């Protein structure tokens, strides 16, 4: 019974330590990552829009 209690306490401590290490995040770094992803998405959308307009212009010239 004592071995089981020791194992359970050890498991609880390990899980609490792991959870504690996951929680603290550098908010400045996360904000910078979010801005970078949003910028990439915006640039991708703009690029697709320009490519579509270029295709439409070429089609109009061929008509």
OpenMM code with the backbone's topology and positions (N, CA, C; nanometers):
from openmm import Vec3, app, unit

residues = "UNK UNK UNK UNK UNK UNK UNK UNK UNK UNK UNK UNK UNK UNK UNK UNK UNK UNK UNK UNK UNK UNK UNK UNK UNK UNK UNK UNK UNK UNK UNK UNK UNK UNK UNK UNK UNK UNK UNK UNK UNK UNK UNK UNK UNK UNK UNK UNK UNK UNK UNK UNK UNK UNK UNK UNK UNK UNK UNK UNK UNK UNK UNK".split()
positions = [
    Vec3(0.0822, -0.1194, 0.0000),
    Vec3(0.0000, 0.0000, 0.0000),
    Vec3(0.0872, 0.1266, 0.0000),
    Vec3(0.1958, 0.1211, 0.0764),
    Vec3(0.2853, 0.2365, 0.0828),
    Vec3(0.3497, 0.2643, -0.0532),
    Vec3(0.3869, 0.1571, -0.1236),
    Vec3(0.4457, 0.1746, -0.2571),
    Vec3(0.3483, 0.2437, -0.3507),
    Vec3(0.2226, 0.2057, -0.3410),
    Vec3(0.1196, 0.2672, -0.4276),
    Vec3(0.1040, 0.4155, -0.3954),
    Vec3(0.1043, 0.4506, -0.2676),
    Vec3(0.0925, 0.5912, -0.2278),
    Vec3(0.2137, 0.6709, -0.2746),
    Vec3(0.3316, 0.6136, -0.2592),
    Vec3(0.4536, 0.6824, -0.3039),
    Vec3(0.4518, 0.7048, -0.4546),
    Vec3(0.4087, 0.6018, -0.5271),
    Vec3(0.4006, 0.6151, -0.6729),
    Vec3(0.3010, 0.7238, -0.7119),
    Vec3(0.1845, 0.7246, -0.6474),
    Vec3(0.0815, 0.8238, -0.6791),
    Vec3(0.1304, 0.9648, -0.6484),
    Vec3(0.1958, 0.9841, -0.5338),
    Vec3(0.2489, 1.1162, -0.4994),
    Vec3(0.3549, 1.1604, -0.6001),
    Vec3(0.4404, 1.0664, -0.6386),
    Vec3(0.5435, 1.0973, -0.7367),
    Vec3(0.4819, 1.1363, -0.8708),
    Vec3(0.3794, 1.0639, -0.9123),
    Vec3(0.3112, 1.0940, -1.0389),
    Vec3(0.2444, 1.2309, -1.0337),
    Vec3(0.1813, 1.2614, -0.9217),
    Vec3(0.1165, 1.3926, -0.9059),
    Vec3(0.2193, 1.5040, -0.9156),
    Vec3(0.3317, 1.4875, -0.8463),
    Vec3(0.4376, 1.5891, -0.8507),
    Vec3(0.4922, 1.6074, -0.9919),
    Vec3(0.5123, 1.4971, -1.0616),
    Vec3(0.5637, 1.5043, -1.1984),
    Vec3(0.4651, 1.5774, -1.2890),
    Vec3(0.3376, 1.5448, -1.2787),
    Vec3(0.2363, 1.6091, -1.3634),
    Vec3(0.2204, 1.7569, -1.3299),
    Vec3(0.2249, 1.7909, -1.2033),
    Vec3(0.2132, 1.9317, -1.1645),
    Vec3(0.3333, 2.0119, -1.2135),
    Vec3(0.4517, 1.9536, -1.2041),
    Vec3(0.5729, 2.0215, -1.2535),
    Vec3(0.5654, 2.0419, -1.4042),
    Vec3(0.5225, 1.9384, -1.4754),
    Vec3(0.5093, 1.9494, -1.6206),
    Vec3(0.4068, 2.0540, -1.6604),
    Vec3(0.2937, 2.0563, -1.5918),
    Vec3(0.1906, 2.1558, -1.6214),
    Vec3(0.2406, 2.2956, -1.5904),
    Vec3(0.3155, 2.3094, -1.4820),
    Vec3(0.3706, 2.4392, -1.4467),
    Vec3(0.4695, 2.4904, -1.5495),
    Vec3(0.5433, 2.3998, -1.6108),
    Vec3(0.6404, 2.4401, -1.7136),
    Vec3(0.5728, 2.4782, -1.8440),
    Vec3(0.4564, 2.4227, -1.8702),
    Vec3(0.3857, 2.4545, -1.9944),
    Vec3(0.3146, 2.5886, -1.9880),
    Vec3(0.2703, 2.6289, -1.8716),
    Vec3(0.1856, 2.7472, -1.8598),
    Vec3(0.2560, 2.8792, -1.8871),
    Vec3(0.3743, 2.9044, -1.8319),
    Vec3(0.4327, 3.0349, -1.8557),
    Vec3(0.4779, 3.0500, -2.0014),
    Vec3(0.4207, 3.1460, -2.0660),
    Vec3(0.4566, 3.1731, -2.2051),
    Vec3(0.5049, 3.3174, -2.2149),
    Vec3(0.5993, 3.3385, -2.3017),
    Vec3(0.6490, 3.4741, -2.3253),
    Vec3(0.5481, 3.5437, -2.4162),
    Vec3(0.4695, 3.6325, -2.3578),
    Vec3(0.3610, 3.6962, -2.4326),
    Vec3(0.4143, 3.7830, -2.5468),
    Vec3(0.5293, 3.8457, -2.5278),
    Vec3(0.5861, 3.9262, -2.6358),
    Vec3(0.6231, 3.8386, -2.7546),
    Vec3(0.6820, 3.7226, -2.7273),
    Vec3(0.7200, 3.6310, -2.8350),
    Vec3(0.5952, 3.5776, -2.9063),
    Vec3(0.4938, 3.5430, -2.8284),
    Vec3(0.3707, 3.4911, -2.8889),
    Vec3(0.3012, 3.5976, -2.9726),
    Vec3(0.3020, 3.7217, -2.9272),
    Vec3(0.2428, 3.8316, -3.0033),
    Vec3(0.3193, 3.8536, -3.1335),
    Vec3(0.4514, 3.8451, -3.1275),
    Vec3(0.5329, 3.8615, -3.2482),
    Vec3(0.5054, 3.7480, -3.3464),
    Vec3(0.4931, 3.6244, -3.2960),
    Vec3(0.4602, 3.5119, -3.3836),
    Vec3(0.3246, 3.5312, -3.4497),
    Vec3(0.2274, 3.5797, -3.3728),
    Vec3(0.0931, 3.6031, -3.4275),
    Vec3(0.0965, 3.7090, -3.5370),
    Vec3(0.1710, 3.8170, -3.5135),
    Vec3(0.1816, 3.9226, -3.6137),
    Vec3(0.2493, 3.8709, -3.7405),
    Vec3(0.3524, 3.7883, -3.7244),
    Vec3(0.4210, 3.7320, -3.8408),
    Vec3(0.3265, 3.6435, -3.9214),
    Vec3(0.2488, 3.5617, -3.8540),
    Vec3(0.1537, 3.4756, -3.9250),
    Vec3(0.0462, 3.5570, -3.9957),
    Vec3(-0.0037, 3.6615, -3.9296),
    Vec3(-0.1045, 3.7465, -3.9923),
    Vec3(-0.0478, 3.8188, -4.1139),
    Vec3(0.0774, 3.8630, -4.1039),
    Vec3(0.1412, 3.9302, -4.2170),
    Vec3(0.1584, 3.8343, -4.3342),
    Vec3(0.2025, 3.7113, -4.3059),
    Vec3(0.2170, 3.6119, -4.4126),
    Vec3(0.0829, 3.5838, -4.4792),
    Vec3(-0.0218, 3.5726, -4.3984),
    Vec3(-0.1541, 3.5459, -4.4544),
    Vec3(-0.1998, 3.6619, -4.5421),
    Vec3(-0.1776, 3.7825, -4.4953),
    Vec3(-0.2171, 3.9001, -4.5724),
    Vec3(-0.1398, 3.9089, -4.7040),
    Vec3(-0.0099, 3.8835, -4.6985),
    Vec3(0.0711, 3.8862, -4.8206),
    Vec3(0.0284, 3.7759, -4.9175),
    Vec3(-0.0042, 3.6601, -4.8646),
    Vec3(-0.0511, 3.5509, -4.9506),
    Vec3(-0.1811, 3.5859, -5.0200),
    Vec3(-0.2725, 3.6465, -4.9464),
    Vec3(-0.4004, 3.6870, -5.0043),
    Vec3(-0.3800, 3.7934, -5.1114),
    Vec3(-0.2937, 3.8898, -5.0827),
    Vec3(-0.2661, 3.9959, -5.1800),
    Vec3(-0.2022, 3.9389, -5.3064),
    Vec3(-0.1098, 3.8457, -5.2895),
    Vec3(-0.0430, 3.7849, -5.4040),
    Vec3(-0.1414, 3.7090, -5.4913),
    Vec3(-0.2297, 3.6335, -5.4290),
    Vec3(-0.3304, 3.5600, -5.5061),
    Vec3(-0.4239, 3.6550, -5.5800),
    Vec3(-0.4587, 3.7640, -5.5155),
    Vec3(-0.5454, 3.8625, -5.5789),
    Vec3(-0.4780, 3.9254, -5.7007),
    Vec3(-0.3495, 3.9601, -5.6865),
    Vec3(-0.2765, 4.0194, -5.7990),
    Vec3(-0.2609, 3.9197, -5.9131),
    Vec3(-0.2340, 3.7954, -5.8806),
    Vec3(-0.2198, 3.6934, -5.9842),
    Vec3(-0.3509, 3.6733, -6.0576),
    Vec3(-0.4607, 3.6765, -5.9850),
    Vec3(-0.5920, 3.6617, -6.0477),
    Vec3(-0.6219, 3.7793, -6.1405),
    Vec3(-0.5876, 3.8995, -6.0964),
    Vec3(-0.6092, 4.0172, -6.1816),
    Vec3(-0.5235, 4.0107, -6.3073),
    Vec3(-0.4009, 3.9633, -6.2929),
    Vec3(-0.3124, 3.9513, -6.4091),
    Vec3(-0.3693, 3.8502, -6.5083),
    Vec3(-0.4196, 3.7388, -6.4584),
    Vec3(-0.4816, 3.6386, -6.5465),
    Vec3(-0.6025, 3.6963, -6.6188),
    Vec3(-0.6832, 3.7719, -6.5466),
    Vec3(-0.8018, 3.8321, -6.6085),
    Vec3(-0.7618, 3.9324, -6.7165),
    Vec3(-0.6553, 4.0087, -6.6913),
    Vec3(-0.6085, 4.1066, -6.7904),
    Vec3(-0.5606, 4.0351, -6.9174),
    Vec3(-0.4891, 3.9274, -6.9026),
    Vec3(-0.4406, 3.8522, -7.0184),
    Vec3(-0.5585, 3.7941, -7.0971),
    Vec3(-0.6575, 3.7445, -7.0263),
    Vec3(-0.7767, 3.6901, -7.0948),
    Vec3(-0.8497, 3.7988, -7.1726),
    Vec3(-0.8579, 3.9193, -7.1160),
    Vec3(-0.9231, 4.0295, -7.1860),
    Vec3(-0.8451, 4.0699, -7.3109),
    Vec3(-0.7127, 4.0659, -7.3036),
    Vec3(-0.6317, 4.0983, -7.4205),
    Vec3(-0.6501, 3.9962, -7.5319),
    Vec3(-0.6683, 3.8719, -7.4957),
    Vec3(-0.6832, 3.7663, -7.5958),
    Vec3(-0.8216, 3.7655, -7.6600),
    Vec3(-0.9164, 3.8301, -7.6004),
    Vec3(-1.0521, 3.8322, -7.6563),
    Vec3(-1.0595, 3.9292, -7.7672),
] * unit.nanometer
topology = app.Topology()
chain = topology.addChain("A")
for resn in residues:
    res = topology.addResidue(resn, chain)
    for name in ("N", "CA", "C"):
        topology.addAtom(name, app.Element.getBySymbol(name[0]), res)
